Amino acid sequence: MQMPDVRSMCAIGLSGQLGLGGHLPWEGNKGPEFREDVANFFRTTRGHVLLAGPTTARAVPDYERQHMTIVELRSHMDPEETLAKFAGRVVFIGGGPVVWDVYAKYIRHWDITRLPYDGPADRWFDPKWLVAGGKTK
Ligand SMILES: NC(=O)c1ccc[n+]([C@@H]2O[C@H](COP(=O)([O-])OP(=O)(O)OC[C@H]3O[C@@H](n4cnc5c(N)ncnc54)[C@H](OP(=O)(O)O)[C@@H]3O)[C@@H](O)[C@H]2O)c1
């Protein structure tokens, strides 16, 4: 099956914090590192495909949606069939954690920013995703 170029880009806190209450744990923080991280995410994913769970996909602001193809991943969808629909494109797997549990083995390139946040979270980065065995092309 022909596969796309599968990548992932995420930001984590100092202990691997990813999410809190359906949002980024540091949401509302106006520090330059936090603002630059969000700007960099949209600059990098522009023109490409973002595949993410419903909560993550719906968090993309309206003014950015026109610049990318966003598909909500659901648990009944077959990962390889879903990815094959975007052969020839750059696809970013956007999370959250249960999505990365399944799609990590297809990711060829990870871009992870550690932000200076050390507060609470209810979603965490799992380093096992980086070494998930499987196909990357
Ligand atoms: N820091 C970051 O860079 C970053 C990035 C992404 C997300 N987050 C944070 O993470 C949180 C959102 O993640 P979340 O996991 O809670 O919600 P989510 O994004 O909606 O992802 C989880 C949902 O994806 C669906 N899904 C799709 N494919 C699946 C599969 N193959 N196996 C299992 N489930 C699958 C499931 O819903 P169904 O069973 O209903 O289909 C599941 O409940 C938020 O707090 C968000 O801010 C942070």
PDBQT file of the ligand as one rigid body, heavy atoms in Angstrom, charges set to zero:
ROOT
HETATM    1  N1  LIG A 201       0.776  19.183  23.665  1.00  0.00    +0.000 N 
HETATM    2  C1  LIG A 201       0.457  18.778  22.435  1.00  0.00    +0.000 C 
HETATM    3  O1  LIG A 201       1.236  18.941  21.482  1.00  0.00    +0.000 OA
HETATM    4  C2  LIG A 201      -0.846  18.070  22.219  1.00  0.00    +0.000 A 
HETATM    5  C3  LIG A 201      -1.139  17.461  20.992  1.00  0.00    +0.000 A 
HETATM    6  C4  LIG A 201      -2.343  16.801  20.845  1.00  0.00    +0.000 A 
HETATM    7  C5  LIG A 201      -3.256  16.760  21.885  1.00  0.00    +0.000 A 
HETATM    8  N2  LIG A 201      -2.945  17.374  23.061  1.00  0.00    +0.000 N 
HETATM    9  C6  LIG A 201      -3.884  17.355  24.205  1.00  0.00    +0.000 C 
HETATM   10  O2  LIG A 201      -4.425  16.040  24.377  1.00  0.00    +0.000 OA
HETATM   11  C7  LIG A 201      -5.797  16.145  24.770  1.00  0.00    +0.000 C 
HETATM   12  C8  LIG A 201      -6.691  15.532  23.695  1.00  0.00    +0.000 C 
HETATM   13  O3  LIG A 201      -6.377  14.183  23.509  1.00  0.00    +0.000 OA
HETATM   14  P1  LIG A 201      -7.420  13.035  23.887  1.00  0.00    +0.000 P 
HETATM   15  O4  LIG A 201      -6.713  11.730  23.694  1.00  0.00    +0.000 OA
HETATM   16  O5  LIG A 201      -8.035  13.338  25.195  1.00  0.00    +0.000 OA
HETATM   17  O6  LIG A 201      -8.593  13.221  22.807  1.00  0.00    +0.000 OA
HETATM   18  P2  LIG A 201      -8.664  13.090  21.206  1.00  0.00    +0.000 P 
HETATM   19  O7  LIG A 201      -7.771  14.057  20.573  1.00  0.00    +0.000 OA
HETATM   20  O8  LIG A 201     -10.118  13.186  20.870  1.00  0.00    +0.000 OA
HETATM   21  O9  LIG A 201      -8.162  11.620  20.873  1.00  0.00    +0.000 OA
HETATM   22  C9  LIG A 201      -8.770  10.503  21.491  1.00  0.00    +0.000 C 
HETATM   23  C10 LIG A 201      -9.914   9.936  20.650  1.00  0.00    +0.000 C 
HETATM   24  O10 LIG A 201      -9.459   9.589  19.370  1.00  0.00    +0.000 OA
HETATM   25  C11 LIG A 201     -10.317   8.592  18.846  1.00  0.00    +0.000 C 
HETATM   26  N3  LIG A 201      -9.493   7.622  18.108  1.00  0.00    +0.000 N 
HETATM   27  C12 LIG A 201      -9.195   7.747  16.802  1.00  0.00    +0.000 A 
HETATM   28  N4  LIG A 201      -8.470   6.723  16.361  1.00  0.00    +0.000 NA
HETATM   29  C13 LIG A 201      -8.298   5.892  17.409  1.00  0.00    +0.000 A 
HETATM   30  C14 LIG A 201      -7.658   4.642  17.544  1.00  0.00    +0.000 A 
HETATM   31  N5  LIG A 201      -7.073   4.016  16.500  1.00  0.00    +0.000 N 
HETATM   32  N6  LIG A 201      -7.655   4.047  18.765  1.00  0.00    +0.000 NA
HETATM   33  C15 LIG A 201      -8.260   4.660  19.804  1.00  0.00    +0.000 A 
HETATM   34  N7  LIG A 201      -8.917   5.846  19.722  1.00  0.00    +0.000 NA
HETATM   35  C16 LIG A 201      -8.940   6.463  18.520  1.00  0.00    +0.000 A 
HETATM   36  C17 LIG A 201     -11.103   8.009  20.011  1.00  0.00    +0.000 C 
HETATM   37  O11 LIG A 201     -12.447   8.473  19.902  1.00  0.00    +0.000 OA
HETATM   38  P3  LIG A 201     -13.635   7.487  19.350  1.00  0.00    +0.000 P 
HETATM   39  O12 LIG A 201     -13.487   6.177  20.075  1.00  0.00    +0.000 OA
HETATM   40  O13 LIG A 201     -14.867   8.251  19.757  1.00  0.00    +0.000 OA
HETATM   41  O14 LIG A 201     -13.464   7.377  17.882  1.00  0.00    +0.000 OA
HETATM   42  C18 LIG A 201     -10.444   8.638  21.218  1.00  0.00    +0.000 C 
HETATM   43  O15 LIG A 201     -11.327   8.871  22.279  1.00  0.00    +0.000 OA
HETATM   44  C19 LIG A 201      -6.087  17.634  24.932  1.00  0.00    +0.000 C 
HETATM   45  O16 LIG A 201      -5.852  18.019  26.272  1.00  0.00    +0.000 OA
HETATM   46  C20 LIG A 201      -5.074  18.263  23.982  1.00  0.00    +0.000 C 
HETATM   47  O17 LIG A 201      -4.774  19.603  24.306  1.00  0.00    +0.000 OA
HETATM   48  C21 LIG A 201      -1.772  18.023  23.243  1.00  0.00    +0.000 A 
ENDROOT
TORSDOF 0
